[in-house]
Amino acid sequence: MAQQRIVIIGGGFGGVKCAGTLRAHLRNGDAEILLFNKENHLVFSPLLADAVGSSLNLQDVIVPLRQLLPNVNCRTEEVKTIDLVNNCIEYEGHDGLPRRLPYDHVVIACGNISNLNVVPGMADHAFPLKTVGDAAVLRTHIVSQMEKAEICDDPVRRRWYLSFIVVGGGYSGVETAGVINDLVRSSRRFYTSIQEDDISVTLIHSRDQLLPEISPPLREFAREKMAHAGVTIRLNARVQLATGEGVGLGDEFVHGGTIVCTIGSTVAPVVERLATPKEKGRLLTGPDMRLQGSKNAWAIGDCAFITNARDGQPSPPTGQFAERQGRQCAENIVRLKNGEATRPFSFRVLGQLCSIGGHNAVAEMLGFKLSGFWAWFTWRGVYLFKLPAWSRRIQVGFDWAWLVLFPRDLSCIRTEVTDRVTHAHYESGDYIYRQGDVAASFYVIEQGEVEICRTSPEHPDGEIIATLGAGSFFGEQALIGNRPRSASIRARSTVEVIVMGREVFTSISKSLAPLRSALMATIARRLPNVWQERPRVRAALRDFNLADFIEPAPQPILRPTESLFELTRRFGESDEQLFLVSSDGDTLEGMVTLTDLLHAQARGVGTDAPLSEFMIKDPAFIRTTDDCLIAASAFREHGHKLLPVVKGKEGRSIAGVIRARKLIARIMQVVGPPAVPAAAPFASLEPAPLRKEA
Ligand SMILES: Cc1cc2nc3c(=O)[nH]c(=O)nc-3n(C[C@H](O)[C@H](O)[C@H](O)COP(=O)(O)OP(=O)(O)OC[C@H]3O[C@@H](n4cnc5c(N)ncnc54)[C@H](O)[C@@H]3O)c2cc1C
């Protein structure tokens, strides 16, 4: 039998069980099993709340997939699309470029993702709890709120720091409220300023009872026990908005410094992109878990809508169901391989367990109902047993035993990495990055010049398409578009750049409106195919001789010590709109435009202030060795009407200036009127925002 390739997308409860079952039934030669997961680990979500409450280490609730599934080919990659017609998946390779991989069977087990947009303001102000990263961030936040409360001398603010709001009264909401309450109240003795009354934990639920899946007496038990432990339970209350100060419930506002949202989820993007029948966004399957109308595509777990043949009900989105579907899906694939008929999914629920804090839980198992300490003990025993690796079982058992003797760990790990804004130095000819590289940083040129080079079928060795000088930035397009670099950046001279990591760049560009506008304007100017859209203009620019456009520099060349008064007089006596600045009359140091003069006067700069204080230092320039395409790109980039030209490949010896107007006039002569009336020869000369006009 030929080896088949079975691709599983998602390494959660469903995907892992499916991969493990397939491996147990199929020899290596029969099938290659590939499991794609965004992270390199399985998250054991029933214990996430314990990690938030510091009764478990974060590491204990995750299990590395390749250690869990030794004979499965595990890949930490995100699958972008599934092509059901051509039996292929597309994923992002290590270099950020798309790769395609054919399959014989595909199992979609992508789970779902948090969607805090269900309530206005929630996405901005609330913490989700879905991944181990969410648990880490939330735990750190809770401990730092206690630290802030300890040093806060305003009693109202201190209570706000210690007010925790949990939205959603299902399993994860109840467990999270319970662990936060335990953590904060049991740690109070280590803080001298925090009083019992300062702490409040509020659980808000839109229905009239918590835990709708559990029988009424157990629900009531849970409510009473939690209230007794200090959790305020608000039933029949719908959160309508969230702000930095708390949540709004219609006419009432509940204040709190921490909001945890356990409601709201949506399907993963790869599922959303699939054009196949869905029910409430989940992939609709036939009884044997194959997608409707497909012979070799299966869906399991939270992302699938599967009817349970045992009771005719849709399967709920729980780990219990996902695991069982994973196993039965794998068995069906094996049956198909053996030429047997598949079987419908059928499962009898084993029970429900929910920890409610304070060493209490509620449990319904195989018809038995338990509550209180023994239910909690059972809850711990069941989940300890269900952890998928012995190493983790021992570790978790040890951590729980540790808490019997010692208090919870209150250390608060700072997640900010130091120095994510760095400086870098490049020598002439060094590549700062290359076309196709994964985008990781954004750069601002402090000193020197770089050239942008792009390879294409016509220019396999690369052609220089533009140059950038001090004050310019680059690298923003690939970061914003989350795609590989579309061109290489090479130092033209000795270059000093400021390098910002992705996170810093994202947060600064979001919060700093002028930078955002400048980025948008730059992206618009640097459209990668701007010249491809105007091939005749491009060809003409390549053919022109730059020397034909160079004019003598406006005279006189000014010294940086000249005063504002002197400069005003010079502009008054001349028709020039710009003067170059040089101490020795030869080396370009700056330039000053009429606009700079007017701005300096408006700012109240003294009439005796030297030019060096308000001129454009290290201005952008073109070299006599450049061509007209680079000159046109520089006009587009800098939004100037006139640019200085310097001699040769090195140094800054002034050769003259070049005017955009002259270049445009020549293009119009050669190319004639544009095909589209609105198209400018090069869409460059509209003044760019935040740039001075020359
Ligand atoms: C806080 C919390 C507590 C819970 N407690 C319980 C409980 O006590 N009992 C219970 O039964 N259930 C519980 N659940 C629900 C349970 O975790 C889920 O029902 C279960 O994880 C679903 O399993 P799954 O395999 O469908 O998806 P998941 O376990 O969510 O796994 C999906 C995986 O697919 C990956 N993925 C998604 N898209 C792609 C892609 N395009 N390419 C590659 N990988 C991708 C994701 O990164 C993820 O690792 C809890 C859930 C939470 C959040």
PDBQT file of the ligand as one rigid body, heavy atoms in Angstrom, charges set to zero:
ROOT
HETATM    1  C1  LIG A 701      -9.971  28.586  30.480  1.00  0.00    +0.000 C 
HETATM    2  C2  LIG A 701     -10.602  27.364  29.864  1.00  0.00    +0.000 A 
HETATM    3  C3  LIG A 701     -11.004  26.307  30.676  1.00  0.00    +0.000 A 
HETATM    4  C4  LIG A 701     -11.583  25.174  30.119  1.00  0.00    +0.000 A 
HETATM    5  N1  LIG A 701     -11.942  24.139  30.951  1.00  0.00    +0.000 NA
HETATM    6  C5  LIG A 701     -12.449  23.014  30.393  1.00  0.00    +0.000 A 
HETATM    7  C6  LIG A 701     -12.787  21.893  31.212  1.00  0.00    +0.000 A 
HETATM    8  O1  LIG A 701     -12.630  21.962  32.424  1.00  0.00    +0.000 OA
HETATM    9  N2  LIG A 701     -13.255  20.788  30.609  1.00  0.00    +0.000 N 
HETATM   10  C7  LIG A 701     -13.435  20.699  29.248  1.00  0.00    +0.000 A 
HETATM   11  O2  LIG A 701     -13.855  19.660  28.752  1.00  0.00    +0.000 OA
HETATM   12  N3  LIG A 701     -13.156  21.737  28.454  1.00  0.00    +0.000 NA
HETATM   13  C8  LIG A 701     -12.666  22.886  28.990  1.00  0.00    +0.000 A 
HETATM   14  N4  LIG A 701     -12.363  23.950  28.183  1.00  0.00    +0.000 N 
HETATM   15  C9  LIG A 701     -12.675  23.870  26.733  1.00  0.00    +0.000 C 
HETATM   16  C10 LIG A 701     -11.580  23.112  25.997  1.00  0.00    +0.000 C 
HETATM   17  O3  LIG A 701     -10.327  23.672  26.279  1.00  0.00    +0.000 OA
HETATM   18  C11 LIG A 701     -11.828  23.152  24.512  1.00  0.00    +0.000 C 
HETATM   19  O4  LIG A 701     -13.113  22.681  24.255  1.00  0.00    +0.000 OA
HETATM   20  C12 LIG A 701     -10.808  22.294  23.791  1.00  0.00    +0.000 C 
HETATM   21  O5  LIG A 701      -9.529  22.803  23.987  1.00  0.00    +0.000 OA
HETATM   22  C13 LIG A 701     -11.112  22.201  22.299  1.00  0.00    +0.000 C 
HETATM   23  O6  LIG A 701     -10.141  21.404  21.715  1.00  0.00    +0.000 OA
HETATM   24  P1  LIG A 701      -9.746  21.590  20.168  1.00  0.00    +0.000 P 
HETATM   25  O7  LIG A 701      -8.761  20.531  19.841  1.00  0.00    +0.000 OA
HETATM   26  O8  LIG A 701     -10.961  21.690  19.340  1.00  0.00    +0.000 OA
HETATM   27  O9  LIG A 701      -9.081  23.028  20.106  1.00  0.00    +0.000 OA
HETATM   28  P2  LIG A 701      -7.916  23.684  20.947  1.00  0.00    +0.000 P 
HETATM   29  O10 LIG A 701      -7.605  22.899  22.153  1.00  0.00    +0.000 OA
HETATM   30  O11 LIG A 701      -8.324  25.097  21.121  1.00  0.00    +0.000 OA
HETATM   31  O12 LIG A 701      -6.671  23.610  19.971  1.00  0.00    +0.000 OA
HETATM   32  C14 LIG A 701      -6.651  24.208  18.698  1.00  0.00    +0.000 C 
HETATM   33  C15 LIG A 701      -5.205  24.395  18.290  1.00  0.00    +0.000 C 
HETATM   34  O13 LIG A 701      -5.162  24.703  16.916  1.00  0.00    +0.000 OA
HETATM   35  C16 LIG A 701      -4.182  25.679  16.710  1.00  0.00    +0.000 C 
HETATM   36  N5  LIG A 701      -4.505  26.375  15.454  1.00  0.00    +0.000 N 
HETATM   37  C17 LIG A 701      -5.580  27.148  15.181  1.00  0.00    +0.000 A 
HETATM   38  N6  LIG A 701      -5.528  27.572  13.906  1.00  0.00    +0.000 NA
HETATM   39  C18 LIG A 701      -4.397  27.040  13.368  1.00  0.00    +0.000 A 
HETATM   40  C19 LIG A 701      -3.794  27.127  12.085  1.00  0.00    +0.000 A 
HETATM   41  N7  LIG A 701      -4.348  27.817  11.108  1.00  0.00    +0.000 N 
HETATM   42  N8  LIG A 701      -2.622  26.484  11.872  1.00  0.00    +0.000 NA
HETATM   43  C20 LIG A 701      -2.030  25.778  12.866  1.00  0.00    +0.000 A 
HETATM   44  N9  LIG A 701      -2.575  25.668  14.113  1.00  0.00    +0.000 NA
HETATM   45  C21 LIG A 701      -3.737  26.285  14.349  1.00  0.00    +0.000 A 
HETATM   46  C22 LIG A 701      -4.276  26.561  17.932  1.00  0.00    +0.000 C 
HETATM   47  O14 LIG A 701      -3.070  27.271  18.105  1.00  0.00    +0.000 OA
HETATM   48  C23 LIG A 701      -4.527  25.531  19.020  1.00  0.00    +0.000 C 
HETATM   49  O15 LIG A 701      -3.309  25.081  19.561  1.00  0.00    +0.000 OA
HETATM   50  C24 LIG A 701     -11.785  25.096  28.726  1.00  0.00    +0.000 A 
HETATM   51  C25 LIG A 701     -11.376  26.151  27.896  1.00  0.00    +0.000 A 
HETATM   52  C26 LIG A 701     -10.788  27.278  28.465  1.00  0.00    +0.000 A 
HETATM   53  C27 LIG A 701     -10.352  28.405  27.553  1.00  0.00    +0.000 C 
ENDROOT
TORSDOF 0
